[in-house]
Amino acid sequence: MASRRNGAIYTGMTANLTARVWKHRNGVFDGFTKQYGCTRLVWFQPFAWVVEAIRREKQIKERKRDWKLALIERDNPDCLDLAADWFPGNDPDRVPPVEENGTPRPALPCPTTAFRSGCTDVRRDRRRRNHPAARL
């Protein structure tokens, strides 16, 4: 996530990219992304396994800013918002499609919702193991 071209950069890992982008855009999270206005998805890399995604996130976070900018510009040279059309309901100029009978057509799911991993299950299991009742 980035605030603008050559602006603030946020690196994170998620099991549901669409939901995470929506939360950052709508200021659900307090902290870095809200403070610096990181609302544009400028680069992402899908993984099949959570451990691979976490490893890559740590690698990226260890790198210098110039390396991160080069990584973004290699795949997205114009620094376009890759999720610009994921949330058409937020576009004030959008006219929703209608069926022949005049009822609104339901929105199609974003293709990135297919990118999921076991991240939430891992977190839930970790909470269960660390719960005081589990230590009895």
Summary of the structure (lengths in Angstrom):
residues: 136
radius of gyration: 18.1
end to end distance: 42.1
largest distance: 61.5
contacts: 284
relative contact order: 0.17
helix: 45%
strand: 4%
